Amino acid sequence: MKLSVIVPVYKAEQTLRKCVDSLLAQTISDLEIILINDGSPDGCEAILDDYASRFPDKIRTRTVSNGGQGRARNFGLELARGDWLGFVDSDDWVQPEMYETLISAAEREGADLAVCDVLRCPEDGEPELLRAWREGNPLSAAGSCCDKVFRRSLVEDLRFPEGLWYEDFAFSALALARCGRIACVPEALYFYRVGHPSTMHNQNARKNLDLLAVLDLLRQPLMDAGQKDAYESLVLNHALLDAINRVQRQSGEDKFTVIKEIKDYVNQSIPDLSCCPAFRAESGKRRLVMWLNYHGQSRLSGALLQLKGGAS
């Protein structure tokens, strides 16, 4: 079998059909769609049963007790039979040609992984193009597993951390670190729905500390692979920039305690920011925001971002 696409399903009865229909519409025909019901309490199970009965040659389902996306994806990996592996969230959808395009690019370039751009689709705003990666830094594409295909031989025993947020970040970063070659397709083939509760849009400040546990998981493998600069770039972009400013926008009582814990982690990981090559490689605006957060000025950096409209 050419391709296995794994979809963890939880509280998605309003979006699930659009997701699955987009996978059934793929221009690559030799695929299986593995739908893992992560103990969803709504009507998802009936929807999955309906699809499995109508498309028995394409769709496989399994119901497990609720354990989070990472655990659900791991169940899917145990079932997968494809030479290539893809992941889609049950509230998102994809272009019909996504997987054929990505696999063709990877095979043409002799790559073990291919990544595409993403179109961020808010429910009440204009779509925004999210570029897959920054030139010269493959690990900049580590944020999600859903805009990629992975050669099965690359993944091998690699699994998602369970019980943590940012589990797809960990999986993607480790897979990227293993790659000898990566194919990048500069087209928005994946549609990311915004407007639902998620890791990136929540008020649970303390759960953002899961990112630090994930960075701990990544540190030694990336150091062993000779990717110290890439690891430090992940710390800067995901902890010092994104996580701190995400928590700064929240309203929880413990947000400043969480921000300090993230800042202290970065200070310990990168004791001299000005001498860090990954920091020097950033744009001037991003360096300013990072510098402010590094020195405990997250309120000021948050106000600056609000004035300037982001840290691109």
DRENDO-1510 file (C-alpha; in Angstrom, 1 decimal, always signed):
<recs>
REC; n; res; u; v; w
REC; 1; MET; +0.0; +0.0; +0.0 .
REC; 2; LYS; +1.3; +3.5; -0.9 .
REC; 3; LEU; -0.2; +5.7; +1.8 .
REC; 4; SER; -1.7; +5.6; +5.3 .
REC; 5; VAL; -3.4; +8.7; +6.6 .
REC; 6; ILE; -4.1; +8.7; +10.4 .
REC; 7; VAL; -6.8; +10.9; +11.9 .
REC; 8; PRO; -7.4; +11.2; +15.7 .
REC; 9; VAL; -11.0; +11.9; +16.3 .
REC; 10; TYR; -12.4; +13.7; +19.4 .
REC; 11; LYS; -15.4; +16.1; +19.7 .
REC; 12; ALA; -15.4; +16.6; +15.9 .
REC; 13; GLU; -18.9; +15.7; +14.8 .
REC; 14; GLN; -19.4; +19.2; +13.2 .
REC; 15; THR; -16.2; +19.0; +11.1 .
REC; 16; LEU; -15.4; +15.3; +10.7 .
REC; 17; ARG; -17.3; +14.7; +7.5 .
REC; 18; LYS; -15.5; +17.5; +5.6 .
REC; 19; CYS; -12.2; +16.2; +6.8 .
REC; 20; VAL; -12.9; +12.6; +5.7 .
REC; 21; ASP; -14.5; +13.6; +2.4 .
REC; 22; SER; -11.3; +15.6; +1.6 .
REC; 23; LEU; -9.3; +12.4; +2.1 .
REC; 24; LEU; -11.6; +10.2; +0.1 .
REC; 25; ALA; -11.2; +12.8; -2.7 .
REC; 26; GLN; -7.4; +12.3; -2.9 .
REC; 27; THR; -6.0; +11.9; -6.4 .
REC; 28; ILE; -3.8; +9.1; -5.1 .
REC; 29; SER; -6.0; +5.9; -5.1 .
REC; 30; ASP; -3.7; +3.5; -3.2 .
REC; 31; LEU; -4.4; +4.7; +0.3 .
REC; 32; GLU; -6.0; +3.8; +3.6 .
REC; 33; ILE; -7.7; +6.3; +6.0 .
REC; 34; ILE; -7.3; +5.2; +9.6 .
REC; 35; LEU; -9.8; +7.0; +11.9 .
REC; 36; ILE; -9.0; +6.6; +15.6 .
REC; 37; ASN; -12.0; +7.5; +17.8 .
REC; 38; ASP; -10.3; +8.8; +21.0 .
REC; 39; GLY; -13.2; +8.1; +23.2 .
REC; 40; SER; -15.2; +11.0; +21.7 .
REC; 41; PRO; -18.4; +11.7; +23.8 .
REC; 42; ASP; -20.4; +13.2; +20.9 .
REC; 43; GLY; -21.7; +11.6; +17.7 .
REC; 44; CYS; -18.4; +10.8; +16.1 .
REC; 45; GLU; -18.7; +7.1; +16.5 .
REC; 46; ALA; -21.8; +6.9; +14.4 .
REC; 47; ILE; -20.2; +9.0; +11.7 .
REC; 48; LEU; -17.1; +6.7; +11.7 .
REC; 49; ASP; -19.4; +3.6; +11.5 .
REC; 50; ASP; -21.2; +5.1; +8.5 .
REC; 51; TYR; -18.0; +5.8; +6.6 .
REC; 52; ALA; -16.5; +2.4; +7.4 .
REC; 53; SER; -19.6; +0.7; +6.1 .
REC; 54; ARG; -19.7; +2.7; +2.9 .
REC; 55; PHE; -16.0; +2.7; +2.1 .
REC; 56; PRO; -14.6; -0.6; +3.5 .
REC; 57; ASP; -11.8; -0.7; +1.0 .
REC; 58; LYS; -10.5; +2.7; +2.1 .
REC; 59; ILE; -11.5; +3.4; +5.7 .
REC; 60; ARG; -10.4; +1.6; +8.9 .
REC; 61; THR; -11.6; +2.6; +12.3 .
REC; 62; ARG; -10.8; +1.9; +15.9 .
REC; 63; THR; -12.2; +3.2; +19.1 .
REC; 64; VAL; -10.0; +3.6; +22.2 .
REC; 65; SER; -10.4; +5.2; +25.6 .
REC; 66; ASN; -9.7; +8.9; +25.7 .
REC; 67; GLY; -5.9; +9.5; +26.0 .
REC; 68; GLY; -5.1; +12.4; +23.8 .
REC; 69; GLN; -4.0; +13.0; +20.2 .
REC; 70; GLY; -0.5; +11.5; +20.7 .
REC; 71; ARG; -1.8; +8.2; +22.0 .
REC; 72; ALA; -4.5; +8.1; +19.3 .
REC; 73; ARG; -1.9; +8.7; +16.6 .
REC; 74; ASN; +0.3; +6.0; +18.0 .
REC; 75; PHE; -2.6; +3.5; +17.8 .
REC; 76; GLY; -2.9; +4.5; +14.1 .
REC; 77; LEU; +0.8; +4.0; +13.5 .
REC; 78; GLU; +0.5; +0.4; +14.8 .
REC; 79; LEU; -2.3; -0.2; +12.3 .
REC; 80; ALA; -0.7; +1.6; +9.3 .
REC; 81; ARG; +0.4; -0.5; +6.3 .
REC; 82; GLY; +1.4; +2.3; +3.9 .
REC; 83; ASP; +4.9; +3.0; +2.5 .
REC; 84; TRP; +4.2; +6.7; +3.3 .
REC; 85; LEU; +2.5; +8.1; +6.4 .
REC; 86; GLY; +0.3; +11.2; +6.8 .
REC; 87; PHE; -1.6; +12.8; +9.6 .
REC; 88; VAL; -4.7; +15.1; +9.5 .
REC; 89; ASP; -6.6; +16.7; +12.4 .
REC; 90; SER; -10.3; +15.9; +12.4 .
REC; 91; ASP; -11.3; +19.6; +12.2 .
REC; 92; ASP; -9.1; +20.4; +9.2 .
REC; 93; TRP; -9.2; +19.4; +5.5 .
REC; 94; VAL; -6.8; +19.0; +2.6 .
REC; 95; GLN; -6.6; +19.7; -1.1 .
REC; 96; PRO; -7.5; +16.7; -3.3 .
REC; 97; GLU; -3.9; +16.6; -4.8 .
REC; 98; MET; -2.1; +17.0; -1.5 .
REC; 99; TYR; -0.7; +13.6; -1.0 .
REC; 100; GLU; +0.1; +12.8; -4.6 .
REC; 101; THR; +2.0; +16.1; -4.8 .
REC; 102; LEU; +4.0; +15.5; -1.6 .
REC; 103; ILE; +4.9; +11.9; -2.4 .
REC; 104; SER; +5.8; +12.7; -6.0 .
REC; 105; ALA; +8.1; +15.5; -4.8 .
REC; 106; ALA; +9.7; +13.3; -2.2 .
REC; 107; GLU; +10.3; +10.5; -4.6 .
REC; 108; ARG; +11.6; +12.8; -7.3 .
REC; 109; GLU; +14.1; +14.4; -4.9 .
REC; 110; GLY; +15.1; +11.2; -3.1 .
REC; 111; ALA; +13.7; +12.6; +0.2 .
REC; 112; ASP; +12.3; +10.8; +3.2 .
REC; 113; LEU; +9.9; +13.6; +4.1 .
REC; 114; ALA; +7.9; +16.2; +2.2 .
REC; 115; VAL; +6.3; +19.3; +3.6 .
REC; 116; CYS; +3.8; +21.9; +2.1 .
REC; 117; ASP; +2.5; +25.3; +3.1 .
REC; 118; VAL; -0.7; +25.7; +5.2 .
REC; 119; LEU; -3.7; +28.0; +4.8 .
REC; 120; ARG; -4.8; +29.1; +8.2 .
REC; 121; CYS; -8.6; +29.5; +8.0 .
REC; 122; PRO; -10.3; +31.5; +10.9 .
REC; 123; GLU; -14.0; +31.2; +11.2 .
REC; 124; ASP; -14.4; +35.0; +11.3 .
REC; 125; GLY; -11.5; +36.4; +9.3 .
REC; 126; GLU; -9.4; +36.2; +6.2 .
REC; 127; PRO; -7.2; +33.1; +5.4 .
REC; 128; GLU; -3.5; +33.5; +6.1 .
REC; 129; LEU; -0.7; +31.7; +4.3 .
REC; 130; LEU; +1.7; +29.9; +6.7 .
REC; 131; ARG; +5.0; +29.0; +5.0 .
REC; 132; ALA; +6.2; +25.5; +5.7 .
REC; 133; TRP; +9.8; +26.3; +6.7 .
REC; 134; ARG; +12.5; +28.9; +6.7 .
REC; 135; GLU; +15.3; +28.4; +4.2 .
REC; 136; GLY; +18.4; +26.9; +5.7 .
REC; 137; ASN; +16.7; +25.6; +8.8 .
REC; 138; PRO; +14.7; +22.4; +8.2 .
REC; 139; LEU; +13.7; +22.1; +11.8 .
REC; 140; SER; +11.7; +25.3; +11.4 .
REC; 141; ALA; +9.0; +23.0; +9.9 .
REC; 142; ALA; +8.7; +21.1; +13.1 .
REC; 143; GLY; +5.5; +22.8; +14.4 .
REC; 144; SER; +3.0; +20.3; +13.0 .
REC; 145; CYS; +2.9; +16.7; +11.6 .
REC; 146; CYS; -0.1; +17.5; +9.5 .
REC; 147; ASP; +1.6; +19.4; +6.6 .
REC; 148; LYS; +3.9; +16.5; +5.8 .
REC; 149; VAL; +4.3; +12.9; +4.5 .
REC; 150; PHE; +6.9; +10.7; +6.2 .
REC; 151; ARG; +8.5; +7.7; +4.5 .
REC; 152; ARG; +7.7; +4.7; +6.7 .
REC; 153; SER; +11.3; +3.6; +6.9 .
REC; 154; LEU; +12.1; +7.1; +8.3 .
REC; 155; VAL; +9.6; +6.8; +11.1 .
REC; 156; GLU; +10.5; +3.2; +12.2 .
REC; 157; ASP; +10.0; +3.1; +16.0 .
REC; 158; LEU; +9.4; +6.8; +16.4 .
REC; 159; ARG; +6.2; +7.5; +18.3 .
REC; 160; PHE; +4.3; +10.5; +19.7 .
REC; 161; PRO; +4.8; +11.5; +23.4 .
REC; 162; GLU; +1.7; +10.6; +25.2 .
REC; 163; GLY; -0.1; +12.8; +27.8 .
REC; 164; LEU; +1.6; +16.0; +26.6 .
REC; 165; TRP; +0.6; +19.0; +24.5 .
REC; 166; TYR; +3.0; +19.7; +21.6 .
REC; 167; GLU; +3.3; +16.0; +20.9 .
REC; 168; ASP; +3.3; +16.6; +17.1 .
REC; 169; PHE; +6.1; +19.1; +17.4 .
REC; 170; ALA; +8.2; +16.5; +19.1 .
REC; 171; PHE; +7.5; +13.8; +16.5 .
REC; 172; SER; +8.1; +16.1; +13.6 .
REC; 173; ALA; +11.3; +17.6; +15.0 .
REC; 174; LEU; +12.8; +14.1; +15.6 .
REC; 175; ALA; +11.7; +12.9; +12.1 .
REC; 176; LEU; +13.2; +16.0; +10.5 .
REC; 177; ALA; +16.5; +15.5; +12.4 .
REC; 178; ARG; +16.7; +12.0; +11.0 .
REC; 179; CYS; +16.2; +13.1; +7.4 .
REC; 180; GLY; +19.0; +13.2; +4.9 .
REC; 181; ARG; +16.9; +15.2; +2.5 .
REC; 182; ILE; +13.6; +17.0; +2.7 .
REC; 183; ALA; +11.3; +18.0; -0.2 .
REC; 184; CYS; +9.5; +21.4; +0.3 .
REC; 185; VAL; +6.4; +22.1; -1.8 .
REC; 186; PRO; +5.6; +25.8; -1.7 .
REC; 187; GLU; +1.8; +25.4; -2.1 .
REC; 188; ALA; -1.0; +25.6; +0.5 .
REC; 189; LEU; -2.3; +22.1; +0.4 .
REC; 190; TYR; -3.5; +21.8; +4.0 .
REC; 191; PHE; -6.3; +23.8; +5.5 .
REC; 192; TYR; -6.0; +24.6; +9.2 .
REC; 193; ARG; -9.3; +25.5; +10.8 .
REC; 194; VAL; -9.1; +28.2; +13.6 .
REC; 195; GLY; -11.8; +29.0; +16.0 .
REC; 196; HIS; -12.0; +25.8; +18.1 .
REC; 197; PRO; -10.4; +25.0; +21.4 .
REC; 198; SER; -6.8; +23.8; +20.8 .
REC; 199; THR; -3.3; +23.8; +22.1 .
REC; 200; MET; -2.6; +27.2; +20.4 .
REC; 201; HIS; -5.9; +28.8; +21.5 .
REC; 202; ASN; -6.6; +28.1; +25.2 .
REC; 203; GLN; -6.6; +29.7; +28.6 .
REC; 204; ASN; -4.8; +26.9; +30.4 .
REC; 205; ALA; -1.4; +28.7; +30.9 .
REC; 206; ARG; +0.2; +25.9; +32.9 .
REC; 207; LYS; -0.3; +23.3; +30.1 .
REC; 208; ASN; +2.1; +25.4; +28.0 .
REC; 209; LEU; +4.9; +24.1; +30.3 .
REC; 210; ASP; +4.5; +20.8; +28.4 .
REC; 211; LEU; +6.6; +22.5; +25.7 .
REC; 212; LEU; +9.5; +22.5; +28.1 .
REC; 213; ALA; +9.1; +18.7; +28.6 .
REC; 214; VAL; +9.1; +18.3; +24.9 .
REC; 215; LEU; +12.2; +20.4; +24.4 .
REC; 216; ASP; +13.9; +18.2; +27.0 .
REC; 217; LEU; +13.0; +15.2; +25.0 .
REC; 218; LEU; +14.5; +16.8; +21.9 .
REC; 219; ARG; +17.7; +18.1; +23.3 .
REC; 220; GLN; +19.9; +15.1; +23.4 .
REC; 221; PRO; +18.8; +13.5; +20.1 .
REC; 222; LEU; +19.4; +16.8; +18.3 .
REC; 223; MET; +22.8; +17.4; +20.1 .
REC; 224; ASP; +23.8; +13.8; +19.1 .
REC; 225; ALA; +22.9; +14.6; +15.5 .
REC; 226; GLY; +25.1; +17.7; +15.5 .
REC; 227; GLN; +22.2; +20.1; +15.4 .
REC; 228; LYS; +22.9; +22.3; +18.4 .
REC; 229; ASP; +22.0; +25.5; +16.4 .
REC; 230; ALA; +18.7; +24.0; +15.2 .
REC; 231; TYR; +17.8; +23.0; +18.8 .
REC; 232; GLU; +18.5; +26.5; +20.0 .
REC; 233; SER; +16.4; +27.9; +17.2 .
REC; 234; LEU; +13.5; +25.7; +18.4 .
REC; 235; VAL; +14.0; +27.0; +22.0 .
REC; 236; LEU; +14.0; +30.6; +20.8 .
REC; 237; ASN; +11.1; +30.4; +18.4 .
REC; 238; HIS; +8.7; +28.0; +20.3 .
REC; 239; ALA; +9.5; +28.9; +23.9 .
REC; 240; LEU; +11.0; +32.4; +24.0 .
REC; 241; LEU; +8.8; +33.9; +21.3 .
REC; 242; ASP; +5.6; +31.9; +20.7 .
REC; 243; ALA; +4.9; +30.3; +24.1 .
REC; 244; ILE; +5.7; +33.4; +26.2 .
REC; 245; ASN; +3.6; +35.7; +24.0 .
REC; 246; ARG; +0.8; +33.2; +23.8 .
REC; 247; VAL; +0.6; +33.0; +27.6 .
REC; 248; GLN; +1.0; +36.8; +27.9 .
REC; 249; ARG; -2.3; +37.1; +25.9 .
REC; 250; GLN; -4.2; +34.8; +28.3 .
REC; 251; SER; -6.1; +35.9; +31.4 .
REC; 252; GLY; -5.3; +33.1; +34.0 .
REC; 253; GLU; -4.0; +34.1; +37.4 .
REC; 254; ASP; -0.9; +32.0; +37.1 .
REC; 255; LYS; +0.2; +33.3; +33.7 .
REC; 256; PHE; +3.1; +35.3; +35.0 .
REC; 257; THR; +4.4; +32.4; +37.0 .
REC; 258; VAL; +4.3; +30.3; +33.8 .
REC; 259; ILE; +6.0; +33.0; +31.8 .
REC; 260; LYS; +8.8; +33.1; +34.4 .
REC; 261; GLU; +9.3; +29.3; +34.2 .
REC; 262; ILE; +9.6; +29.4; +30.4 .
REC; 263; LYS; +12.0; +32.4; +30.6 .
REC; 264; ASP; +14.1; +30.7; +33.2 .
REC; 265; TYR; +14.3; +27.5; +31.0 .
REC; 266; VAL; +15.5; +29.5; +28.0 .
REC; 267; ASN; +18.0; +31.4; +30.2 .
REC; 268; GLN; +19.4; +28.1; +31.4 .
REC; 269; SER; +19.4; +26.5; +27.9 .
REC; 270; ILE; +21.0; +29.6; +26.2 .
REC; 271; PRO; +23.0; +31.5; +28.9 .
REC; 272; ASP; +24.4; +34.1; +26.5 .
REC; 273; LEU; +21.7; +35.2; +24.1 .
REC; 274; SER; +23.8; +37.7; +22.2 .
REC; 275; CYS; +26.4; +35.0; +21.2 .
REC; 276; CYS; +23.8; +32.5; +20.1 .
REC; 277; PRO; +24.0; +31.9; +16.3 .
REC; 278; ALA; +20.3; +31.0; +16.1 .
REC; 279; PHE; +19.4; +34.4; +17.7 .
REC; 280; ARG; +21.7; +36.3; +15.4 .
REC; 281; ALA; +20.1; +34.7; +12.4 .
REC; 282; GLU; +16.6; +36.1; +13.2 .
REC; 283; SER; +15.2; +39.3; +11.8 .
REC; 284; GLY; +15.6; +42.5; +13.8 .
REC; 285; LYS; +12.0; +42.5; +14.9 .
REC; 286; ARG; +12.0; +39.0; +16.1 .
REC; 287; ARG; +15.3; +39.6; +17.9 .
REC; 288; LEU; +13.8; +42.6; +19.7 .
REC; 289; VAL; +10.8; +40.6; +21.0 .
REC; 290; MET; +13.0; +37.6; +22.0 .
REC; 291; TRP; +15.4; +40.0; +23.8 .
REC; 292; LEU; +12.6; +41.5; +25.8 .
REC; 293; ASN; +11.2; +38.2; +26.8 .
REC; 294; TYR; +14.6; +36.8; +27.6 .
REC; 295; HIS; +15.0; +39.7; +30.1 .
REC; 296; GLY; +11.6; +39.4; +31.7 .
REC; 297; GLN; +9.8; +42.1; +29.7 .
REC; 298; SER; +7.0; +40.1; +28.3 .
REC; 299; ARG; +4.4; +42.8; +28.9 .
REC; 300; LEU; +6.4; +45.2; +26.8 .
REC; 301; SER; +7.0; +42.6; +24.0 .
REC; 302; GLY; +3.3; +41.8; +24.0 .
REC; 303; ALA; +2.4; +45.4; +23.6 .
REC; 304; LEU; +4.9; +45.8; +20.8 .
REC; 305; LEU; +3.5; +42.8; +19.0 .
REC; 306; GLN; +0.0; +44.1; +19.3 .
REC; 307; LEU; +1.1; +47.5; +17.8 .
REC; 308; LYS; +3.1; +45.9; +15.0 .
REC; 309; GLY; +0.8; +43.0; +14.2 .
REC; 310; GLY; +3.0; +40.0; +14.8 .
REC; 311; ALA; +6.7; +39.1; +14.8 .
REC; 312; SER; +7.4; +37.9; +11.2 .
</recs>
